[in-house]
Amino acid sequence: MILLTPQNRWRRWLGICFGVLLFGLWRYAHHVEFRISDDEIKSLITEYTDTARIFRYQMDDRNIRFAEFGAADSLPVTIMVHGSPSSMNFFRSFYTDSVLLSKTMLVGVDRPGYGYSDFGKAVTSINEQARLLQPIIDKYAKEKRRVYLVASSYGGSVAARLAMKNPNKVRGLLFISSSFAPGQEYTYPVISDMLDSQWFRWFFPKVLRVANDEKLSHESALKEIQDGWQNIKARVILMHGRADGLIYYSNAEYARSKLKNARFLKLISLDGLGHSILDDRPDLVAENILELIR
C-alpha cells in the first residue's frame, strides 16, 4: 500500500482539477458557434417576411449558405456580409425591420468557415472568399435587381473585393467598422499565439479558430487586393468609430483616399464609439442603409 504524503495529495488533486478544467474547456469550445440554424431563420417570419427563403450551393469543394428576407420580386437587394467571429446571425435584428423590408430585400450570408458554410473550415484569402460568394451577386444581377452590399469589420474587406470585381453589378456599399488598410488593426498576441498553436487551439471554439486564422493572414490578404480600388464606382458610405481599438479609424481614412472613382462617398465619423457600432447605433445603420438604396 502506497501512502500519499500531503504534498503528493496536493499534486494529485491539482492534476485532477487541471484535467477537469481542460475537459470543461474542450466541451465548452464545442458549444460556442455564433450561428443561426435553418429553423431559427424560419422563426423570424413576420408579416413583412412571409417566408424566409434559405439557399445552399456548392462551389468546388466548398458549401455556402445564404437566406432571403422580404419581397422576392422587384425591390433592390441588400446583401449583408458579417465580420468575424460571427455569421449571418450578426444582422439578425434587421431581418425583421418592417421599414427596411418595405424598401429592400435583405440577404444574410454565412461567409466561408462560419455559420453553415463549412463551419470551422477557414478560408484566409480575401480573393478566395469573394470568389466563393460571387454566385450570390450573379444570381441577383441575372434577375436584373439592383444590388447593394452592407458589411462589417472583416466582411468589409470581402465586400470591397466583390465590388472591385463587379463594378457594373454592385450599386452601393455601406461599410461599418471595416478593415481595408494592411496592418491597421489590433491583434491579441498571447491569445492569437494559443489559437495558432497545435497544442492549445483545440481548447477554443471552432469559430474563434477560424477568426484567428483570418486575423493572422489579414495583412497579407489585404495587400493582395490593393490593385482594384479604382474599379469601385458605386455609392459608398463609411461608418467608423473614432475610438475603435480593434479596426483602427485609420482604415476609414485609408478607404476614403482610395475611393477616387466612387459615384458618391460619405464618411460618418462617430466620436466616442468603438468597434460595436451595430450594437450601439443600430438606428443609424438602418438609416444609412435606406440612404444607400434611395
C-alpha positions as CSV (number, residue, x, y, z in Angstrom):
1,M,0.0,0.0,0.0
2,I,1.4,3.4,-1.1
3,L,0.8,6.2,1.4
4,L,0.5,9.6,-0.1
5,T,2.2,12.4,1.6
6,P,0.3,15.7,1.9
7,Q,2.5,17.2,-0.8
8,N,1.6,14.2,-3.2
9,R,-2.1,14.5,-2.4
10,W,-2.0,18.2,-3.3
11,R,-0.2,17.4,-6.5
12,R,-2.7,14.7,-7.4
13,W,-5.7,16.9,-6.7
14,L,-4.1,19.7,-8.7
15,G,-3.7,17.4,-11.6
16,I,-7.3,16.2,-11.4
17,C,-8.6,19.8,-11.2
18,F,-6.4,20.7,-14.2
19,G,-7.7,17.8,-16.2
20,V,-11.3,18.6,-15.4
21,L,-10.6,22.2,-16.4
22,L,-9.2,21.2,-19.7
23,F,-12.0,18.8,-20.3
24,G,-14.5,21.6,-19.5
25,L,-12.8,24.0,-21.8
26,W,-12.9,21.4,-24.6
27,R,-16.6,20.7,-24.0
28,Y,-17.4,24.4,-23.9
29,A,-15.5,25.0,-27.1
30,H,-17.8,22.7,-29.0
31,H,-20.9,24.6,-27.9
32,V,-19.8,28.1,-28.9
33,E,-20.8,28.7,-32.5
34,F,-22.3,32.1,-33.1
35,R,-24.6,30.8,-35.8
36,I,-28.3,30.5,-36.6
37,S,-30.0,27.3,-37.8
38,D,-32.5,26.9,-40.6
39,D,-35.3,26.5,-38.1
40,E,-34.3,29.7,-36.2
41,I,-34.2,31.6,-39.5
42,K,-37.7,30.4,-40.3
43,S,-38.8,31.5,-36.8
44,L,-38.1,35.1,-37.8
45,I,-41.1,35.2,-40.1
46,T,-43.3,38.3,-39.7
47,E,-46.0,40.0,-41.7
48,Y,-43.1,41.5,-43.7
49,T,-41.2,38.3,-44.1
50,D,-44.0,35.9,-45.0
51,T,-41.3,33.4,-45.7
52,A,-37.5,33.1,-45.1
53,R,-36.0,31.5,-48.2
54,I,-32.9,29.5,-47.5
55,F,-30.4,28.6,-50.2
56,R,-27.3,26.5,-50.4
57,Y,-24.8,26.0,-53.2
58,Q,-21.5,24.2,-53.8
59,M,-18.5,25.7,-55.4
60,D,-15.5,23.5,-55.9
61,D,-15.3,21.7,-52.5
62,R,-17.0,24.5,-50.5
63,N,-20.6,24.8,-49.3
64,I,-22.2,28.2,-48.9
65,R,-25.5,29.1,-47.2
66,F,-27.5,32.3,-47.6
67,A,-31.1,33.4,-46.9
68,E,-33.5,36.0,-48.2
69,F,-35.9,38.1,-46.1
70,G,-38.7,40.1,-47.6
71,A,-40.1,40.6,-51.1
72,A,-38.6,38.3,-53.7
73,D,-39.7,40.3,-56.7
74,S,-38.7,43.8,-57.8
75,L,-37.2,45.5,-54.7
76,P,-33.5,46.1,-54.6
77,V,-31.3,43.5,-52.9
78,T,-29.1,44.3,-49.9
79,I,-26.6,41.6,-49.2
80,M,-25.2,41.7,-45.6
81,V,-21.7,40.4,-45.1
82,H,-20.6,39.8,-41.5
83,G,-17.3,40.1,-39.8
84,S,-15.5,37.6,-37.5
85,P,-16.2,35.7,-35.4
86,S,-19.8,35.7,-36.5
87,S,-22.3,34.5,-39.1
88,M,-25.4,35.9,-40.8
89,N,-26.9,36.0,-37.3
90,F,-24.9,39.2,-36.7
91,F,-27.5,41.2,-38.7
92,R,-30.5,39.3,-37.2
93,S,-32.3,42.4,-35.9
94,F,-32.5,43.9,-39.4
95,Y,-34.2,40.8,-41.0
96,T,-37.5,41.8,-39.3
97,D,-37.2,45.5,-39.7
98,S,-40.5,46.5,-41.4
99,V,-39.2,49.8,-42.6
100,L,-36.2,48.3,-44.3
101,L,-38.1,45.4,-45.7
102,S,-40.6,47.7,-47.3
103,K,-37.7,49.2,-49.3
104,T,-35.3,46.3,-50.0
105,M,-35.0,42.6,-49.8
106,L,-32.3,41.6,-47.3
107,V,-29.9,38.7,-47.9
108,G,-27.9,37.2,-45.0
109,V,-24.8,35.3,-45.9
110,D,-22.6,32.9,-43.9
111,R,-19.1,33.7,-45.0
112,P,-16.8,30.6,-45.7
113,G,-15.9,28.9,-42.5
114,Y,-18.8,30.4,-40.5
115,G,-22.4,29.6,-39.8
116,Y,-23.4,26.7,-42.1
117,S,-20.9,27.5,-44.8
118,D,-18.5,24.7,-43.9
119,F,-18.3,25.7,-40.2
120,G,-14.8,25.6,-38.8
121,K,-13.0,25.4,-42.2
122,A,-11.2,28.7,-42.7
123,V,-10.5,30.5,-45.9
124,T,-7.9,33.1,-45.2
125,S,-7.7,34.7,-48.7
126,I,-10.0,37.7,-49.3
127,N,-9.8,37.0,-53.0
128,E,-11.0,33.4,-52.5
129,Q,-13.8,34.4,-50.2
130,A,-15.0,36.9,-52.7
131,R,-14.8,34.2,-55.4
132,L,-16.9,31.8,-53.3
133,L,-19.6,34.5,-52.7
134,Q,-19.7,35.6,-56.4
135,P,-22.6,33.3,-57.3
136,I,-24.8,35.3,-54.9
137,I,-24.0,38.5,-56.8
138,D,-24.6,36.8,-60.1
139,K,-28.0,35.4,-59.0
140,Y,-29.4,38.9,-58.4
141,A,-27.7,40.5,-61.3
142,K,-29.2,37.9,-63.6
143,E,-32.6,38.8,-62.2
144,K,-31.8,42.5,-63.1
145,R,-32.1,43.5,-59.4
146,R,-30.2,46.5,-58.0
147,V,-27.5,45.0,-55.7
148,Y,-26.1,46.7,-52.6
149,L,-23.6,45.4,-50.0
150,V,-23.6,46.1,-46.3
151,A,-20.6,44.8,-44.5
152,S,-19.0,44.9,-41.1
153,S,-15.4,44.5,-39.9
154,Y,-13.6,41.7,-41.9
155,G,-16.7,41.4,-44.0
156,G,-15.9,44.9,-45.3
157,S,-12.7,43.6,-46.9
158,V,-14.6,40.8,-48.7
159,A,-17.4,43.2,-49.8
160,A,-14.8,45.7,-51.1
161,R,-13.3,42.9,-53.3
162,L,-16.7,41.9,-54.6
163,A,-17.3,45.5,-55.6
164,M,-13.9,45.7,-57.3
165,K,-14.7,42.6,-59.3
166,N,-18.3,43.7,-60.1
167,P,-18.3,47.4,-60.9
168,N,-21.3,47.1,-63.1
169,K,-23.3,44.9,-60.7
170,V,-22.8,46.5,-57.2
171,R,-24.7,49.8,-57.0
172,G,-23.7,50.8,-53.5
173,L,-21.8,49.8,-50.3
174,L,-22.2,50.5,-46.6
175,F,-19.0,49.8,-44.7
176,I,-19.3,49.5,-40.9
177,S,-16.1,49.5,-38.9
178,S,-14.4,47.8,-41.8
179,S,-10.8,46.7,-42.4
180,F,-9.0,48.0,-45.5
181,A,-5.5,49.1,-44.6
182,P,-2.9,46.4,-44.2
183,G,-1.6,46.3,-40.6
184,Q,-4.1,48.8,-39.3
185,E,-5.8,46.6,-36.7
186,Y,-5.2,45.1,-33.3
187,T,-4.1,41.5,-32.8
188,Y,-4.2,39.8,-29.4
189,P,-0.7,38.5,-29.1
190,V,-1.0,35.8,-26.4
191,I,-4.5,34.6,-27.4
192,S,-3.6,34.6,-31.1
193,D,-0.5,32.5,-30.3
194,M,-2.5,30.0,-28.3
195,L,-5.2,29.8,-31.0
196,D,-2.4,29.2,-33.6
197,S,-0.7,26.5,-31.5
198,Q,-1.4,22.9,-32.5
199,W,-1.3,22.1,-28.7
200,F,-3.8,24.7,-27.5
201,R,-6.2,25.6,-30.4
202,W,-8.4,22.6,-29.7
203,F,-9.5,24.1,-26.4
204,F,-11.0,27.1,-28.2
205,P,-14.3,27.2,-30.2
206,K,-14.0,26.5,-33.9
207,V,-15.5,29.9,-34.7
208,L,-12.6,31.6,-32.8
209,R,-10.0,29.4,-34.6
210,V,-11.4,30.4,-37.9
211,A,-11.4,34.1,-36.9
212,N,-7.8,33.8,-35.7
213,D,-6.6,32.1,-38.9
214,E,-8.2,35.0,-40.8
215,K,-6.7,37.6,-38.5
216,L,-3.1,36.3,-38.7
217,S,-3.4,36.3,-42.5
218,H,-5.3,39.5,-42.9
219,E,-2.4,41.9,-43.5
220,S,-1.0,39.8,-46.5
221,A,-4.6,39.1,-47.7
222,L,-5.3,42.9,-47.8
223,K,-2.1,43.6,-49.7
224,E,-3.4,41.2,-52.4
225,I,-6.5,43.3,-53.2
226,Q,-4.9,46.8,-53.3
227,D,-5.0,46.8,-57.1
228,G,-8.7,47.2,-57.5
229,W,-9.9,50.3,-55.7
230,Q,-10.2,52.3,-58.9
231,N,-12.8,49.8,-60.1
232,I,-15.3,50.8,-57.4
233,K,-17.8,53.3,-59.0
234,A,-20.7,52.7,-56.7
235,R,-22.2,54.9,-54.0
236,V,-20.2,54.3,-50.8
237,I,-20.9,55.2,-47.1
238,L,-18.3,54.6,-44.5
239,M,-19.2,54.4,-40.8
240,H,-16.4,54.2,-38.3
241,G,-15.9,54.9,-34.6
242,R,-13.0,57.2,-33.8
243,A,-12.4,55.1,-30.6
244,D,-12.3,51.8,-32.4
245,G,-9.4,49.8,-30.8
246,L,-9.8,46.7,-32.9
247,I,-10.1,48.0,-36.5
248,Y,-8.5,51.4,-36.3
249,Y,-10.2,54.6,-37.5
250,S,-7.3,55.0,-40.0
251,N,-9.0,52.2,-42.1
252,A,-11.8,54.6,-42.9
253,E,-9.5,57.4,-43.9
254,Y,-7.5,54.9,-46.0
255,A,-10.6,53.8,-47.9
256,R,-11.7,57.4,-48.4
257,S,-8.3,58.1,-50.0
258,K,-8.6,55.1,-52.3
259,L,-12.2,55.5,-53.4
260,K,-11.5,58.2,-56.0
261,N,-14.0,56.9,-58.6
262,A,-16.9,56.3,-56.2
263,R,-20.1,57.9,-57.6
264,F,-20.9,59.2,-54.1
265,L,-18.8,59.0,-51.0
266,K,-19.6,59.9,-47.4
267,L,-17.6,59.2,-44.2
268,I,-19.5,59.1,-40.9
269,S,-17.1,59.5,-38.1
270,L,-18.6,58.6,-34.7
271,D,-16.9,60.2,-31.7
272,G,-16.6,58.1,-28.6
273,L,-17.7,54.9,-30.3
274,G,-15.6,51.8,-30.7
275,H,-16.0,48.7,-32.9
276,S,-19.6,47.8,-31.9
277,I,-21.5,50.4,-33.9
278,L,-24.1,47.8,-34.9
279,D,-24.9,47.3,-31.2
280,D,-24.6,50.9,-30.1
281,R,-26.3,52.6,-33.0
282,P,-28.5,50.2,-35.0
283,D,-30.8,53.1,-35.8
284,L,-28.0,54.9,-37.6
285,V,-27.1,51.8,-39.5
286,A,-30.7,51.3,-40.7
287,E,-30.9,55.0,-41.6
288,N,-27.8,54.7,-43.8
289,I,-29.0,51.5,-45.5
290,L,-32.1,53.5,-46.6
291,E,-29.9,56.4,-47.8
292,L,-27.7,54.0,-49.7
293,I,-30.5,52.4,-51.7
294,R,-32.6,55.5,-52.3
